[in-house]
């Protein structure tokens, strides 16, 4: 919703400001300039990006209009799932969760938490690290290092789309200058024309610079920043899981382990101690 509002504010401010100064919007409608700038931008993006990166960018762009995935309820579900897994291990031993982590899609425990199951990266992260705990007597600090390595890898991959779009944004002002220079070249061919014709031709050429700068700082650059924020927010789930698992392996009881995880949740998304306790107790009944 805020993305749409932002787009409308940028467009409205530019258009109404231009009209306020008695500008003619028809001057800004220069199909050739738009074609040169965006065609070159898309082409340079395809040159610099392997197919995997192109797919990731398209996927992330298609979700930019949707609300962010992080909220208090989803963090509560994640913490409650971890609590249930830790409690089952404490009561029945490590082997008791083997069937759950081998086939989480068929696990009644995992399927009780629908929002967690929709994110296969989170499910795989939980299951893979619990398998490590079951099969090896891994010390807490080594488990911490192992999970941190995976989190860094996932974060780097999640940041690729935003970095790719940011590079396109950086190129747009230069491509705008390219379009403007081509317009000036065409204008030089009309040097024998009256001043009114030359003025119109030069104005059309300068629209290229306008388009490049506006698209960079008003649209494409902010979209890249939005995707960057989303990638950083997504990594918080992994940090919560890591901290809770390390605390549990280090000897903390289930409720204390998930409390460690709760403290890693920032801002308004963090559930209170009482909210987590009430949900955990409700699930435990």
Secondary structure, 3 states (H helix, E strand, C coil): CHHHHHHHHHHHHHHHHHHHCCCCHHHHCCHHHHHHHHHHHHHHHHHHCCHHHHHHHHHHHHCCCCCCCCCHHHHHHHHHHHHHHHHHHHHHCHHHHHHHHHCHHHCHHHHCCHHHHCCHHHHHHHHHHHHHHHHCCCCHHHHHHHHHHHHHHHHHHHHHHHHHHHHHHHHHHHHHHHHHHHHHHHHHCCCCCCHHHHHHHHHHHHHHHHHHHHHHHHHHHHHHHHHHHHHHHHHHHHHHHHHHHHHHHCCCCHHHHHHHHHCCCCHHHCCCHHHHHHHHHHHHC
